Amino acid sequence: VTGHRSGKLGAEVKSGTNKLLSDVSVELGGDNQGMDPHRLLEASLISCTIITLQMYAQLKKIALQDINVTVHIDSEGTETHMTREIRLVGELSDDQKKKLMEIAEKCPIHRLLSRHIVIETLAR
């Protein structure tokens, strides 16, 4: 994934042939041309959760019709807390719902964010 400046305070991010814009609101001096970086992090967890659950449901032939996920980041001091709410839609048994919620915990982005992360910055 690579990126470069776009607009006043935005960034154009590319991965292969895909690209997206990230920006901040006009009130913060940006052009509001895309989700801000915090929303992108939330979106990453949301999309990974949905994809992981869809893949599992298809594999196990579970009648999962839809998945609605909401994520909120709350940072206070040195602690960051993320809340993820998952709503499963479909004719699901209690056992299926329980298993799907267990699978949600195995989403790769969830696992990544649950670990200690070290970021090394290289100047070029």
C-alpha angles and dihedrals in degrees: 000000000000134000145185139189118287124183123332100325103351136111131212109214123196135193113176107308094341124093139175137184124233120191143148130247124279087247089062093047099266134112097245090233096145146354116307117246093262091053089048090055090050089046091053092056091043095050094044091050092050094046093046092050093045092051092050093046091051092047093050094037092238114167094238105159100179143352123210117193130182124186128188127186118209117184121188123168109317094336125090119193123192121195118200120189117193124193115189117203123202144060095303130162119230089252091053092049091049092049092047090052089051090051090051088062088059095057106130094234091048089052092047094050091046092061131077105269125206117195117200114196119205121194115216 
